């Protein structure tokens, strides 16, 4: 089923935004590309689920259900913000991203701090993007299980 292939793709993007084997990324741009690609692919699980022609039963309100989950609500905001630059729909949640990346350019065992956070306008709290990404994948799996799709 196509949506399961997309879930696997999302998990591969998640693995890319973790410091691979403890080795930090050498370029900030490379890390940011992987980070934004993760959130875009993660949110677009909704499209893959809606359009999958072989689903055992249709899930009519996948986007509405996903937006009820905080991690996926923020994922939607980040995906659309990084894809479209600004939000056109004032009814959707807004997010502010702060990028404070520290990259160790050499040596082994160096510390890696992505330092990327998003301000959740709904809760007025800052959320670490790597933690958000990990929760979003787990929340997608929970939603899929609740609909008998995983």
N, C-alpha and C positions, 0 to 999 in steps of 0.2 A: 504494500500500500504506500502510495506516494507520501502521505503525511509522516509515516515512520521513517522514510528516507530523509525527510526534512529534519525530523527530530535528531537523527544521527548526525546530520550536517551541523545542526546547532551545537551538539555536544563536541564536535570537532573544533568549532570556533571557540567554544569555552576552553578547551584544552590549549588552544593557541594563546589565549589571553592570560593563562597562568604562566609564570616564569618556567619555561621548560627545563626540567631536571635541575631546578634551582639556578639555572644560568639566566642572567638578566638579558633583556633585549638591548641591542646596541644602538637602536635608533628610536627616538620618541615617535616619529611619524609611523614607523612600522607597527608599534604597539597600538597607536591610535586607530590605524586602519583596521587592525584585528578587532579592537574593542567595538568600534562602530559597526563593523560587519556582523559581529555577534548579535548586537541588539536589533539590527535590521532583520537578520535571519530569524531570530527568536520571535519577534513580533509577527513576522509573516507566516509563522506556523498557522495563524488563523486562516490565511488564504489557502494554504495547502490542505487544511482540514475541510474548509468549505468546498473546495474544488475537486477533492479526491473522488473519482468516479466509482471506486469500488468499496466505499465505506459500507459497513453492514447496515447502518441506519443513519440518516442525515442528522447533523447537529446544526440546527437552524440558527441558534444564537451564540455561536462560538465567540464572536468578538465581545458581545455583551457579557458573557460569562467570564471571559478572560479579564475584562476591565474591572470586575468585582474583586480581583486578586491584586493586592498592592504591588507585588513584584512585577506582574504583567502590565498593570496600569502604567507604572514607571517605564517599563520596557517599551510600551507603545509610544510614550512621549519622547523617549530618547531616539527610537527608530525614526519617527517622523521628523523630529528636530534635526537629526543628522542627515536625513535624506532631503528634506525640503527647506532647510535653513531656519524657517520660522513657521509658527503655527498659525493657520488661517482661521481655525475654529475656536472662538473664545470660550466655548462651553467645555472644551477639553482641558485636562490638567496641564499646567505649564510647569516646566522644570528649568532649573538653572544648573549648568554643569561647571564645576570648578576643576581645572586641570593643574595639578601640582605634581608633576612626575619627576622622580629621581631615578636615574639609570646609571648603574655602575658599568663603566665601559671596559673594564678588564679584570683579570684575575679570577680565581675560582672561589666559590663560596661567598661572593659579594652579596650584599643585601639588595633586594629589589623592592621598591615601593612604588606602586602605580599611583597612589595619591589622588585618584580620580573619585570625585564624589558628586552626587546630584542632590539638589535641594528638592525635597518632596513638598510641594506647595500645599498639599492637603494636610499633612501632619506637621509641617514646619520643622522637619528634621533633615539632617544631612545623612545620606546613604552612600556607603562605599560601593563603587560600581562592580568590583570583582565579586563581593558578597552578594550583590543584587543579581548578578549574572548566574551565580550558583543557585540562588533561591528560585530564579525564574525557570531554570531547567527542571528543578524538583517540582515546582508548582505546575508546570505543563504536564509532567508525568502524572501528578495527582489528578489533574482535570481529565486527562485522557482515561485514567483508570476509572474515575467516577462516571464516565460515559461508556464504559465497557470497550474502550479502544486501545487498551494497553494491557 
